[in-house]
Amino acid sequence: MSYPLILACFWVFAASAVAFLPMRRQFAPGLILLIVAPLLVLWIGIEHGWMWMVAASLAVISLFRRPLWYLLRRLLGKV
């Protein structure tokens, strides 16, 4: 297995572990995971092609749907 996919597996485990934390303790590690996610998705796309990049993007969106929805609403000025 390639390094980007191994790191993506660790990223998923880390995101799942952060989800078990109390809400007030999720912010810092969740933000780090959210910042690292696009870089990891891009690396997967470079190594394995655009189809795997789309799959990784959908996984990130699935795990971070509420924070991403909040950030989108905030950018649009609806919060």
mmCIF file of the N, C-alpha and C atoms, coordinates in Angstrom:
data_MODEL
# 
_entry.id   MODEL 
# 
loop_
_atom_site.group_PDB 
_atom_site.id 
_atom_site.type_symbol 
_atom_site.label_atom_id 
_atom_site.label_alt_id 
_atom_site.label_comp_id 
_atom_site.label_asym_id 
_atom_site.label_entity_id 
_atom_site.label_seq_id 
_atom_site.pdbx_PDB_ins_code 
_atom_site.Cartn_x 
_atom_site.Cartn_y 
_atom_site.Cartn_z 
_atom_site.occupancy 
_atom_site.B_iso_or_equiv 
_atom_site.pdbx_formal_charge 
_atom_site.auth_seq_id 
_atom_site.auth_comp_id 
_atom_site.auth_asym_id 
_atom_site.auth_atom_id 
_atom_site.pdbx_PDB_model_num 
ATOM 1   N N  . MET A 1 1  ? 0.848   -1.162 0.000   1.00 0.00 ? 1  MET A N  1 
ATOM 2   C CA . MET A 1 1  ? 0.000   0.000  0.000   1.00 0.00 ? 1  MET A CA 1 
ATOM 3   C C  . MET A 1 1  ? 0.902   1.237  0.000   1.00 0.00 ? 1  MET A C  1 
ATOM 4   N N  . SER A 1 2  ? 0.464   2.289  -0.655  1.00 0.00 ? 2  SER A N  1 
ATOM 5   C CA . SER A 1 2  ? 1.294   3.490  -0.777  1.00 0.00 ? 2  SER A CA 1 
ATOM 6   C C  . SER A 1 2  ? 1.204   4.351  0.489   1.00 0.00 ? 2  SER A C  1 
ATOM 7   N N  . TYR A 1 3  ? 2.167   5.251  0.623   1.00 0.00 ? 3  TYR A N  1 
ATOM 8   C CA . TYR A 1 3  ? 2.208   6.124  1.798   1.00 0.00 ? 3  TYR A CA 1 
ATOM 9   C C  . TYR A 1 3  ? 0.966   7.010  1.925   1.00 0.00 ? 3  TYR A C  1 
ATOM 10  N N  . PRO A 1 4  ? 0.461   7.593  0.829   1.00 0.00 ? 4  PRO A N  1 
ATOM 11  C CA . PRO A 1 4  ? -0.737  8.425  1.010   1.00 0.00 ? 4  PRO A CA 1 
ATOM 12  C C  . PRO A 1 4  ? -1.939  7.632  1.533   1.00 0.00 ? 4  PRO A C  1 
ATOM 13  N N  . LEU A 1 5  ? -2.091  6.410  1.090   1.00 0.00 ? 5  LEU A N  1 
ATOM 14  C CA . LEU A 1 5  ? -3.230  5.613  1.556   1.00 0.00 ? 5  LEU A CA 1 
ATOM 15  C C  . LEU A 1 5  ? -3.042  5.171  3.006   1.00 0.00 ? 5  LEU A C  1 
ATOM 16  N N  . ILE A 1 6  ? -1.818  4.882  3.390   1.00 0.00 ? 6  ILE A N  1 
ATOM 17  C CA . ILE A 1 6  ? -1.553  4.537  4.791   1.00 0.00 ? 6  ILE A CA 1 
ATOM 18  C C  . ILE A 1 6  ? -1.852  5.734  5.682   1.00 0.00 ? 6  ILE A C  1 
ATOM 19  N N  . LEU A 1 7  ? -1.378  6.910  5.274   1.00 0.00 ? 7  LEU A N  1 
ATOM 20  C CA . LEU A 1 7  ? -1.658  8.121  6.050   1.00 0.00 ? 7  LEU A CA 1 
ATOM 21  C C  . LEU A 1 7  ? -3.143  8.447  6.064   1.00 0.00 ? 7  LEU A C  1 
ATOM 22  N N  . ALA A 1 8  ? -3.834  8.162  4.975   1.00 0.00 ? 8  ALA A N  1 
ATOM 23  C CA . ALA A 1 8  ? -5.284  8.389  4.941   1.00 0.00 ? 8  ALA A CA 1 
ATOM 24  C C  . ALA A 1 8  ? -5.994  7.473  5.942   1.00 0.00 ? 8  ALA A C  1 
ATOM 25  N N  . CYS A 1 9  ? -5.526  6.246  6.063   1.00 0.00 ? 9  CYS A N  1 
ATOM 26  C CA . CYS A 1 9  ? -6.107  5.334  7.062   1.00 0.00 ? 9  CYS A CA 1 
ATOM 27  C C  . CYS A 1 9  ? -5.882  5.865  8.470   1.00 0.00 ? 9  CYS A C  1 
ATOM 28  N N  . PHE A 1 10 ? -4.670  6.330  8.750   1.00 0.00 ? 10 PHE A N  1 
ATOM 29  C CA . PHE A 1 10 ? -4.397  6.926  10.065  1.00 0.00 ? 10 PHE A CA 1 
ATOM 30  C C  . PHE A 1 10 ? -5.241  8.182  10.288  1.00 0.00 ? 10 PHE A C  1 
ATOM 31  N N  . TRP A 1 11 ? -5.444  8.961  9.228   1.00 0.00 ? 11 TRP A N  1 
ATOM 32  C CA . TRP A 1 11 ? -6.271  10.165 9.326   1.00 0.00 ? 11 TRP A CA 1 
ATOM 33  C C  . TRP A 1 11 ? -7.709  9.793  9.714   1.00 0.00 ? 11 TRP A C  1 
ATOM 34  N N  . VAL A 1 12 ? -8.244  8.747  9.101   1.00 0.00 ? 12 VAL A N  1 
ATOM 35  C CA . VAL A 1 12 ? -9.608  8.302  9.418   1.00 0.00 ? 12 VAL A CA 1 
ATOM 36  C C  . VAL A 1 12 ? -9.690  7.819  10.865  1.00 0.00 ? 12 VAL A C  1 
ATOM 37  N N  . PHE A 1 13 ? -8.695  7.063  11.311  1.00 0.00 ? 13 PHE A N  1 
ATOM 38  C CA . PHE A 1 13 ? -8.696  6.613  12.710  1.00 0.00 ? 13 PHE A CA 1 
ATOM 39  C C  . PHE A 1 13 ? -8.608  7.796  13.661  1.00 0.00 ? 13 PHE A C  1 
ATOM 40  N N  . ALA A 1 14 ? -7.774  8.774  13.321  1.00 0.00 ? 14 ALA A N  1 
ATOM 41  C CA . ALA A 1 14 ? -7.646  9.966  14.169  1.00 0.00 ? 14 ALA A CA 1 
ATOM 42  C C  . ALA A 1 14 ? -8.950  10.757 14.196  1.00 0.00 ? 14 ALA A C  1 
ATOM 43  N N  . ALA A 1 15 ? -9.599  10.904 13.051  1.00 0.00 ? 15 ALA A N  1 
ATOM 44  C CA . ALA A 1 15 ? -10.875 11.631 12.999  1.00 0.00 ? 15 ALA A CA 1 
ATOM 45  C C  . ALA A 1 15 ? -11.946 10.907 13.806  1.00 0.00 ? 15 ALA A C  1 
ATOM 46  N N  . SER A 1 16 ? -11.939 9.600  13.752  1.00 0.00 ? 16 SER A N  1 
ATOM 47  C CA . SER A 1 16 ? -12.906 8.828  14.537  1.00 0.00 ? 16 SER A CA 1 
ATOM 48  C C  . SER A 1 16 ? -12.618 8.953  16.028  1.00 0.00 ? 16 SER A C  1 
ATOM 49  N N  . ALA A 1 17 ? -11.350 8.964  16.395  1.00 0.00 ? 17 ALA A N  1 
ATOM 50  C CA . ALA A 1 17 ? -10.997 9.119  17.805  1.00 0.00 ? 17 ALA A CA 1 
ATOM 51  C C  . ALA A 1 17 ? -11.375 10.505 18.317  1.00 0.00 ? 17 ALA A C  1 
ATOM 52  N N  . VAL A 1 18 ? -11.195 11.528 17.499  1.00 0.00 ? 18 VAL A N  1 
ATOM 53  C CA . VAL A 1 18 ? -11.566 12.889 17.887  1.00 0.00 ? 18 VAL A CA 1 
ATOM 54  C C  . VAL A 1 18 ? -13.077 12.989 18.082  1.00 0.00 ? 18 VAL A C  1 
ATOM 55  N N  . ALA A 1 19 ? -13.834 12.255 17.304  1.00 0.00 ? 19 ALA A N  1 
ATOM 56  C CA . ALA A 1 19 ? -15.296 12.288 17.430  1.00 0.00 ? 19 ALA A CA 1 
ATOM 57  C C  . ALA A 1 19 ? -15.762 11.759 18.787  1.00 0.00 ? 19 ALA A C  1 
ATOM 58  N N  . PHE A 1 20 ? -14.954 10.920 19.423  1.00 0.00 ? 20 PHE A N  1 
ATOM 59  C CA . PHE A 1 20 ? -15.316 10.392 20.742  1.00 0.00 ? 20 PHE A CA 1 
ATOM 60  C C  . PHE A 1 20 ? -15.030 11.371 21.878  1.00 0.00 ? 20 PHE A C  1 
ATOM 61  N N  . LEU A 1 21 ? -14.252 12.406 21.587  1.00 0.00 ? 21 LEU A N  1 
ATOM 62  C CA . LEU A 1 21 ? -13.929 13.390 22.621  1.00 0.00 ? 21 LEU A CA 1 
ATOM 63  C C  . LEU A 1 21 ? -15.149 14.244 22.946  1.00 0.00 ? 21 LEU A C  1 
ATOM 64  N N  . PRO A 1 22 ? -15.179 14.835 24.142  1.00 0.00 ? 22 PRO A N  1 
ATOM 65  C CA . PRO A 1 22 ? -16.243 15.794 24.432  1.00 0.00 ? 22 PRO A CA 1 
ATOM 66  C C  . PRO A 1 22 ? -16.158 16.970 23.461  1.00 0.00 ? 22 PRO A C  1 
ATOM 67  N N  . MET A 1 23 ? -17.278 17.613 23.205  1.00 0.00 ? 23 MET A N  1 
ATOM 68  C CA . MET A 1 23 ? -17.351 18.652 22.187  1.00 0.00 ? 23 MET A CA 1 
ATOM 69  C C  . MET A 1 23 ? -16.324 19.768 22.409  1.00 0.00 ? 23 MET A C  1 
ATOM 70  N N  . ARG A 1 24 ? -16.111 20.165 23.639  1.00 0.00 ? 24 ARG A N  1 
ATOM 71  C CA . ARG A 1 24 ? -15.193 21.273 23.897  1.00 0.00 ? 24 ARG A CA 1 
ATOM 72  C C  . ARG A 1 24 ? -13.744 20.901 23.615  1.00 0.00 ? 24 ARG A C  1 
ATOM 73  N N  . ARG A 1 25 ? -13.424 19.617 23.574  1.00 0.00 ? 25 ARG A N  1 
ATOM 74  C CA . ARG A 1 25 ? -12.055 19.179 23.295  1.00 0.00 ? 25 ARG A CA 1 
ATOM 75  C C  . ARG A 1 25 ? -11.848 18.752 21.848  1.00 0.00 ? 25 ARG A C  1 
ATOM 76  N N  . GLN A 1 26 ? -12.872 18.832 21.027  1.00 0.00 ? 26 GLN A N  1 
ATOM 77  C CA . GLN A 1 26 ? -12.763 18.424 19.635  1.00 0.00 ? 26 GLN A CA 1 
ATOM 78  C C  . GLN A 1 26 ? -12.203 19.516 18.732  1.00 0.00 ? 26 GLN A C  1 
ATOM 79  N N  . PHE A 1 27 ? -12.245 20.767 19.170  1.00 0.00 ? 27 PHE A N  1 
ATOM 80  C CA . PHE A 1 27 ? -11.948 21.870 18.271  1.00 0.00 ? 27 PHE A CA 1 
ATOM 81  C C  . PHE A 1 27 ? -10.511 21.836 17.736  1.00 0.00 ? 27 PHE A C  1 
ATOM 82  N N  . ALA A 1 28 ? -9.519  21.802 18.595  1.00 0.00 ? 28 ALA A N  1 
ATOM 83  C CA . ALA A 1 28 ? -8.117  21.874 18.146  1.00 0.00 ? 28 ALA A CA 1 
ATOM 84  C C  . ALA A 1 28 ? -7.709  20.673 17.282  1.00 0.00 ? 28 ALA A C  1 
ATOM 85  N N  . PRO A 1 29 ? -7.929  19.435 17.740  1.00 0.00 ? 29 PRO A N  1 
ATOM 86  C CA . PRO A 1 29 ? -7.520  18.324 16.867  1.00 0.00 ? 29 PRO A CA 1 
ATOM 87  C C  . PRO A 1 29 ? -8.358  18.237 15.597  1.00 0.00 ? 29 PRO A C  1 
ATOM 88  N N  . GLY A 1 30 ? -9.635  18.621 15.694  1.00 0.00 ? 30 GLY A N  1 
ATOM 89  C CA . GLY A 1 30 ? -10.480 18.617 14.507  1.00 0.00 ? 30 GLY A CA 1 
ATOM 90  C C  . GLY A 1 30 ? -10.023 19.636 13.482  1.00 0.00 ? 30 GLY A C  1 
ATOM 91  N N  . LEU A 1 31 ? -9.583  20.790 13.957  1.00 0.00 ? 31 LEU A N  1 
ATOM 92  C CA . LEU A 1 31 ? -9.078  21.824 13.056  1.00 0.00 ? 31 LEU A CA 1 
ATOM 93  C C  . LEU A 1 31 ? -7.798  21.368 12.364  1.00 0.00 ? 31 LEU A C  1 
ATOM 94  N N  . ILE A 1 32 ? -6.933  20.708 13.101  1.00 0.00 ? 32 ILE A N  1 
ATOM 95  C CA . ILE A 1 32 ? -5.697  20.178 12.505  1.00 0.00 ? 32 ILE A CA 1 
ATOM 96  C C  . ILE A 1 32 ? -6.037  19.141 11.429  1.00 0.00 ? 32 ILE A C  1 
ATOM 97  N N  . LEU A 1 33 ? -6.963  18.255 11.740  1.00 0.00 ? 33 LEU A N  1 
ATOM 98  C CA . LEU A 1 33 ? -7.372  17.250 10.755  1.00 0.00 ? 33 LEU A CA 1 
ATOM 99  C C  . LEU A 1 33 ? -8.003  17.895 9.529   1.00 0.00 ? 33 LEU A C  1 
ATOM 100 N N  . LEU A 1 34 ? -8.778  18.947 9.733   1.00 0.00 ? 34 LEU A N  1 
ATOM 101 C CA . LEU A 1 34 ? -9.430  19.637 8.622   1.00 0.00 ? 34 LEU A CA 1 
ATOM 102 C C  . LEU A 1 34 ? -8.422  20.365 7.747   1.00 0.00 ? 34 LEU A C  1 
ATOM 103 N N  . ILE A 1 35 ? -7.350  20.862 8.328   1.00 0.00 ? 35 ILE A N  1 
ATOM 104 C CA . ILE A 1 35 ? -6.299  21.539 7.557   1.00 0.00 ? 35 ILE A CA 1 
ATOM 105 C C  . ILE A 1 35 ? -5.458  20.529 6.777   1.00 0.00 ? 35 ILE A C  1 
ATOM 106 N N  . VAL A 1 36 ? -5.198  19.385 7.370   1.00 0.00 ? 36 VAL A N  1 
ATOM 107 C CA . VAL A 1 36 ? -4.366  18.362 6.737   1.00 0.00 ? 36 VAL A CA 1 
ATOM 108 C C  . VAL A 1 36 ? -5.125  17.633 5.626   1.00 0.00 ? 36 VAL A C  1 
ATOM 109 N N  . ALA A 1 37 ? -6.436  17.555 5.719   1.00 0.00 ? 37 ALA A N  1 
ATOM 110 C CA . ALA A 1 37 ? -7.240  16.767 4.785   1.00 0.00 ? 37 ALA A CA 1 
ATOM 111 C C  . ALA A 1 37 ? -7.033  17.153 3.314   1.00 0.00 ? 37 ALA A C  1 
ATOM 112 N N  . PRO A 1 38 ? -7.098  18.440 2.932   1.00 0.00 ? 38 PRO A N  1 
ATOM 113 C CA . PRO A 1 38 ? -6.907  18.750 1.503   1.00 0.00 ? 38 PRO A CA 1 
ATOM 114 C C  . PRO A 1 38 ? -5.523  18.354 0.976   1.00 0.00 ? 38 PRO A C  1 
ATOM 115 N N  . LEU A 1 39 ? -4.507  18.487 1.819   1.00 0.00 ? 39 LEU A N  1 
ATOM 116 C CA . LEU A 1 39 ? -3.169  18.093 1.389   1.00 0.00 ? 39 LEU A CA 1 
ATOM 117 C C  . LEU A 1 39 ? -3.091  16.591 1.151   1.00 0.00 ? 39 LEU A C  1 
ATOM 118 N N  . LEU A 1 40 ? -3.698  15.844 2.051   1.00 0.00 ? 40 LEU A N  1 
ATOM 119 C CA . LEU A 1 40 ? -3.708  14.390 1.917   1.00 0.00 ? 40 LEU A CA 1 
ATOM 120 C C  . LEU A 1 40 ? -4.526  13.955 0.698   1.00 0.00 ? 40 LEU A C  1 
ATOM 121 N N  . VAL A 1 41 ? -5.656  14.592 0.473   1.00 0.00 ? 41 VAL A N  1 
ATOM 122 C CA . VAL A 1 41 ? -6.492  14.273 -0.691  1.00 0.00 ? 41 VAL A CA 1 
ATOM 123 C C  . VAL A 1 41 ? -5.737  14.587 -1.981  1.00 0.00 ? 41 VAL A C  1 
ATOM 124 N N  . LEU A 1 42 ? -5.054  15.716 -2.010  1.00 0.00 ? 42 LEU A N  1 
ATOM 125 C CA . LEU A 1 42 ? -4.272  16.079 -3.194  1.00 0.00 ? 42 LEU A CA 1 
ATOM 126 C C  . LEU A 1 42 ? -3.152  15.073 -3.436  1.00 0.00 ? 42 LEU A C  1 
ATOM 127 N N  . TRP A 1 43 ? -2.474  14.646 -2.384  1.00 0.00 ? 43 TRP A N  1 
ATOM 128 C CA . TRP A 1 43 ? -1.411  13.653 -2.510  1.00 0.00 ? 43 TRP A CA 1 
ATOM 129 C C  . TRP A 1 43 ? -1.960  12.329 -3.037  1.00 0.00 ? 43 TRP A C  1 
ATOM 130 N N  . ILE A 1 44 ? -3.122  11.936 -2.548  1.00 0.00 ? 44 ILE A N  1 
ATOM 131 C CA . ILE A 1 44 ? -3.762  10.716 -3.056  1.00 0.00 ? 44 ILE A CA 1 
ATOM 132 C C  . ILE A 1 44 ? -4.076  10.868 -4.534  1.00 0.00 ? 44 ILE A C  1 
ATOM 133 N N  . GLY A 1 45 ? -4.577  12.043 -4.918  1.00 0.00 ? 45 GLY A N  1 
ATOM 134 C CA . GLY A 1 45 ? -4.882  12.289 -6.327  1.00 0.00 ? 45 GLY A CA 1 
ATOM 135 C C  . GLY A 1 45 ? -3.655  12.241 -7.213  1.00 0.00 ? 45 GLY A C  1 
ATOM 136 N N  . ILE A 1 46 ? -2.546  12.768 -6.740  1.00 0.00 ? 46 ILE A N  1 
ATOM 137 C CA . ILE A 1 46 ? -1.304  12.749 -7.519  1.00 0.00 ? 46 ILE A CA 1 
ATOM 138 C C  . ILE A 1 46 ? -0.791  11.324 -7.683  1.00 0.00 ? 46 ILE A C  1 
ATOM 139 N N  . GLU A 1 47 ? -0.849  10.546 -6.615  1.00 0.00 ? 47 GLU A N  1 
ATOM 140 C CA . GLU A 1 47 ? -0.308  9.185  -6.642  1.00 0.00 ? 47 GLU A CA 1 
ATOM 141 C C  . GLU A 1 47 ? -1.215  8.178  -7.363  1.00 0.00 ? 47 GLU A C  1 
ATOM 142 N N  . HIS A 1 48 ? -2.547  8.336  -7.202  1.00 0.00 ? 48 HIS A N  1 
ATOM 143 C CA . HIS A 1 48 ? -3.451  7.273  -7.657  1.00 0.00 ? 48 HIS A CA 1 
ATOM 144 C C  . HIS A 1 48 ? -4.483  7.702  -8.690  1.00 0.00 ? 48 HIS A C  1 
ATOM 145 N N  . GLY A 1 49 ? -4.587  8.980  -8.974  1.00 0.00 ? 49 GLY A N  1 
ATOM 146 C CA . GLY A 1 49 ? -5.525  9.425  -10.001 1.00 0.00 ? 49 GLY A CA 1 
ATOM 147 C C  . GLY A 1 49 ? -6.734  10.137 -9.411  1.00 0.00 ? 49 GLY A C  1 
ATOM 148 N N  . TRP A 1 50 ? -7.478  10.750 -10.307 1.00 0.00 ? 50 TRP A N  1 
ATOM 149 C CA . TRP A 1 50 ? -8.585  11.612 -9.882  1.00 0.00 ? 50 TRP A CA 1 
ATOM 150 C C  . TRP A 1 50 ? -9.745  10.840 -9.268  1.00 0.00 ? 50 TRP A C  1 
ATOM 151 N N  . MET A 1 51 ? -9.969  9.598  -9.674  1.00 0.00 ? 51 MET A N  1 
ATOM 152 C CA . MET A 1 51 ? -11.097 8.845  -9.107  1.00 0.00 ? 51 MET A CA 1 
ATOM 153 C C  . MET A 1 51 ? -10.888 8.589  -7.612  1.00 0.00 ? 51 MET A C  1 
ATOM 154 N N  . TRP A 1 52 ? -9.672  8.268  -7.225  1.00 0.00 ? 52 TRP A N  1 
ATOM 155 C CA . TRP A 1 52 ? -9.371  8.047  -5.808  1.00 0.00 ? 52 TRP A CA 1 
ATOM 156 C C  . TRP A 1 52 ? -9.378  9.359  -5.049  1.00 0.00 ? 52 TRP A C  1 
ATOM 157 N N  . MET A 1 53 ? -9.038  10.438 -5.752  1.00 0.00 ? 53 MET A N  1 
ATOM 158 C CA . MET A 1 53 ? -9.095  11.759 -5.128  1.00 0.00 ? 53 MET A CA 1 
ATOM 159 C C  . MET A 1 53 ? -10.541 12.133 -4.824  1.00 0.00 ? 53 MET A C  1 
ATOM 160 N N  . VAL A 1 54 ? -11.443 11.821 -5.732  1.00 0.00 ? 54 VAL A N  1 
ATOM 161 C CA . VAL A 1 54 ? -12.865 12.076 -5.497  1.00 0.00 ? 54 VAL A CA 1 
ATOM 162 C C  . VAL A 1 54 ? -13.374 11.227 -4.335  1.00 0.00 ? 54 VAL A C  1 
ATOM 163 N N  . ALA A 1 55 ? -12.959 9.974  -4.282  1.00 0.00 ? 55 ALA A N  1 
ATOM 164 C CA . ALA A 1 55 ? -13.384 9.094  -3.192  1.00 0.00 ? 55 ALA A CA 1 
ATOM 165 C C  . ALA A 1 55 ? -12.876 9.620  -1.843  1.00 0.00 ? 55 ALA A C  1 
ATOM 166 N N  . ALA A 1 56 ? -11.633 10.066 -1.807  1.00 0.00 ? 56 ALA A N  1 
ATOM 167 C CA . ALA A 1 56 ? -11.084 10.613 -0.566  1.00 0.00 ? 56 ALA A CA 1 
ATOM 168 C C  . ALA A 1 56 ? -11.791 11.915 -0.182  1.00 0.00 ? 56 ALA A C  1 
ATOM 169 N N  . SER A 1 57 ? -12.109 12.736 -1.174  1.00 0.00 ? 57 SER A N  1 
ATOM 170 C CA . SER A 1 57 ? -12.835 13.983 -0.902  1.00 0.00 ? 57 SER A CA 1 
ATOM 171 C C  . SER A 1 57 ? -14.209 13.697 -0.314  1.00 0.00 ? 57 SER A C  1 
ATOM 172 N N  . LEU A 1 58 ? -14.897 12.714 -0.858  1.00 0.00 ? 58 LEU A N  1 
ATOM 173 C CA . LEU A 1 58 ? -16.215 12.350 -0.324  1.00 0.00 ? 58 LEU A CA 1 
ATOM 174 C C  . LEU A 1 58 ? -16.105 11.815 1.100   1.00 0.00 ? 58 LEU A C  1 
ATOM 175 N N  . ALA A 1 59 ? -15.042 11.098 1.395   1.00 0.00 ? 59 ALA A N  1 
ATOM 176 C CA . ALA A 1 59 ? -14.839 10.599 2.756   1.00 0.00 ? 59 ALA A CA 1 
ATOM 177 C C  . ALA A 1 59 ? -14.606 11.754 3.724   1.00 0.00 ? 59 ALA A C  1 
ATOM 178 N N  . VAL A 1 60 ? -13.805 12.731 3.324   1.00 0.00 ? 60 VAL A N  1 
ATOM 179 C CA . VAL A 1 60 ? -13.552 13.894 4.174   1.00 0.00 ? 60 VAL A CA 1 
ATOM 180 C C  . VAL A 1 60 ? -14.841 14.677 4.385   1.00 0.00 ? 60 VAL A C  1 
ATOM 181 N N  . ILE A 1 61 ? -15.593 14.877 3.324   1.00 0.00 ? 61 ILE A N  1 
ATOM 182 C CA . ILE A 1 61 ? -16.859 15.611 3.438   1.00 0.00 ? 61 ILE A CA 1 
ATOM 183 C C  . ILE A 1 61 ? -17.832 14.851 4.330   1.00 0.00 ? 61 ILE A C  1 
ATOM 184 N N  . SER A 1 62 ? -17.829 13.540 4.239   1.00 0.00 ? 62 SER A N  1 
ATOM 185 C CA . SER A 1 62 ? -18.713 12.740 5.075   1.00 0.00 ? 62 SER A CA 1 
ATOM 186 C C  . SER A 1 62 ? -18.365 12.863 6.551   1.00 0.00 ? 62 SER A C  1 
ATOM 187 N N  . LEU A 1 63 ? -17.073 12.840 6.869   1.00 0.00 ? 63 LEU A N  1 
ATOM 188 C CA . LEU A 1 63 ? -16.656 12.907 8.268   1.00 0.00 ? 63 LEU A CA 1 
ATOM 189 C C  . LEU A 1 63 ? -16.765 14.312 8.853   1.00 0.00 ? 63 LEU A C  1 
ATOM 190 N N  . PHE A 1 64 ? -16.627 15.334 8.016   1.00 0.00 ? 64 PHE A N  1 
ATOM 191 C CA . PHE A 1 64 ? -16.631 16.711 8.492   1.00 0.00 ? 64 PHE A CA 1 
ATOM 192 C C  . PHE A 1 64 ? -17.796 17.508 7.910   1.00 0.00 ? 64 PHE A C  1 
ATOM 193 N N  . ARG A 1 65 ? -18.939 16.873 7.710   1.00 0.00 ? 65 ARG A N  1 
ATOM 194 C CA . ARG A 1 65 ? -20.052 17.552 7.055   1.00 0.00 ? 65 ARG A CA 1 
ATOM 195 C C  . ARG A 1 65 ? -20.581 18.728 7.863   1.00 0.00 ? 65 ARG A C  1 
ATOM 196 N N  . ARG A 1 66 ? -20.711 18.611 9.153   1.00 0.00 ? 66 ARG A N  1 
ATOM 197 C CA . ARG A 1 66 ? -21.238 19.728 9.949   1.00 0.00 ? 66 ARG A CA 1 
ATOM 198 C C  . ARG A 1 66 ? -20.265 20.898 10.040  1.00 0.00 ? 66 ARG A C  1 
ATOM 199 N N  . PRO A 1 67 ? -18.979 20.680 10.338  1.00 0.00 ? 67 PRO A N  1 
ATOM 200 C CA . PRO A 1 67 ? -18.063 21.832 10.343  1.00 0.00 ? 67 PRO A CA 1 
ATOM 201 C C  . PRO A 1 67 ? -17.933 22.492 8.967   1.00 0.00 ? 67 PRO A C  1 
ATOM 202 N N  . LEU A 1 68 ? -17.929 21.685 7.903   1.00 0.00 ? 68 LEU A N  1 
ATOM 203 C CA . LEU A 1 68 ? -17.838 22.268 6.566   1.00 0.00 ? 68 LEU A CA 1 
ATOM 204 C C  . LEU A 1 68 ? -19.097 23.049 6.219   1.00 0.00 ? 68 LEU A C  1 
ATOM 205 N N  . TRP A 1 69 ? -20.254 22.544 6.617   1.00 0.00 ? 69 TRP A N  1 
ATOM 206 C CA . TRP A 1 69 ? -21.508 23.256 6.395   1.00 0.00 ? 69 TRP A CA 1 
ATOM 207 C C  . TRP A 1 69 ? -21.500 24.588 7.154   1.00 0.00 ? 69 TRP A C  1 
ATOM 208 N N  . TYR A 1 70 ? -21.003 24.595 8.380   1.00 0.00 ? 70 TYR A N  1 
ATOM 209 C CA . TYR A 1 70 ? -20.904 25.814 9.171   1.00 0.00 ? 70 TYR A CA 1 
ATOM 210 C C  . TYR A 1 70 ? -19.955 26.817 8.508   1.00 0.00 ? 70 TYR A C  1 
ATOM 211 N N  . LEU A 1 71 ? -18.783 26.349 8.063   1.00 0.00 ? 71 LEU A N  1 
ATOM 212 C CA . LEU A 1 71 ? -17.828 27.238 7.417   1.00 0.00 ? 71 LEU A CA 1 
ATOM 213 C C  . LEU A 1 71 ? -18.389 27.821 6.117   1.00 0.00 ? 71 LEU A C  1 
ATOM 214 N N  . LEU A 1 72 ? -19.110 27.023 5.368   1.00 0.00 ? 72 LEU A N  1 
ATOM 215 C CA . LEU A 1 72 ? -19.729 27.512 4.135   1.00 0.00 ? 72 LEU A CA 1 
ATOM 216 C C  . LEU A 1 72 ? -20.770 28.580 4.440   1.00 0.00 ? 72 LEU A C  1 
ATOM 217 N N  . ARG A 1 73 ? -21.610 28.329 5.445   1.00 0.00 ? 73 ARG A N  1 
ATOM 218 C CA . ARG A 1 73 ? -22.617 29.327 5.815   1.00 0.00 ? 73 ARG A CA 1 
ATOM 219 C C  . ARG A 1 73 ? -21.950 30.595 6.326   1.00 0.00 ? 73 ARG A C  1 
ATOM 220 N N  . ARG A 1 74 ? -20.874 30.453 7.060   1.00 0.00 ? 74 ARG A N  1 
ATOM 221 C CA . ARG A 1 74 ? -20.169 31.620 7.572   1.00 0.00 ? 74 ARG A CA 1 
ATOM 222 C C  . ARG A 1 74 ? -19.528 32.429 6.448   1.00 0.00 ? 74 ARG A C  1 
ATOM 223 N N  . LEU A 1 75 ? -18.962 31.740 5.468   1.00 0.00 ? 75 LEU A N  1 
ATOM 224 C CA . LEU A 1 75 ? -18.378 32.439 4.325   1.00 0.00 ? 75 LEU A CA 1 
ATOM 225 C C  . LEU A 1 75 ? -19.435 33.185 3.513   1.00 0.00 ? 75 LEU A C  1 
ATOM 226 N N  . LEU A 1 76 ? -20.622 32.617 3.459   1.00 0.00 ? 76 LEU A N  1 
ATOM 227 C CA . LEU A 1 76 ? -21.707 33.263 2.710   1.00 0.00 ? 76 LEU A CA 1 
ATOM 228 C C  . LEU A 1 76 ? -22.417 34.344 3.533   1.00 0.00 ? 76 LEU A C  1 
ATOM 229 N N  . GLY A 1 77 ? -22.028 34.499 4.790   1.00 0.00 ? 77 GLY A N  1 
ATOM 230 C CA . GLY A 1 77 ? -22.600 35.529 5.650   1.00 0.00 ? 77 GLY A CA 1 
ATOM 231 C C  . GLY A 1 77 ? -23.970 35.192 6.190   1.00 0.00 ? 77 GLY A C  1 
ATOM 232 N N  . LYS A 1 78 ? -24.290 33.932 6.331   1.00 0.00 ? 78 LYS A N  1 
ATOM 233 C CA . LYS A 1 78 ? -25.606 33.511 6.829   1.00 0.00 ? 78 LYS A CA 1 
ATOM 234 C C  . LYS A 1 78 ? -25.586 33.094 8.276   1.00 0.00 ? 78 LYS A C  1 
ATOM 235 N N  . VAL A 1 79 ? -24.482 33.314 8.978   1.00 0.00 ? 79 VAL A N  1 
ATOM 236 C CA . VAL A 1 79 ? -24.410 32.955 10.407  1.00 0.00 ? 79 VAL A CA 1 
ATOM 237 C C  . VAL A 1 79 ? -24.340 34.227 11.214  1.00 0.00 ? 79 VAL A C  1 
# 
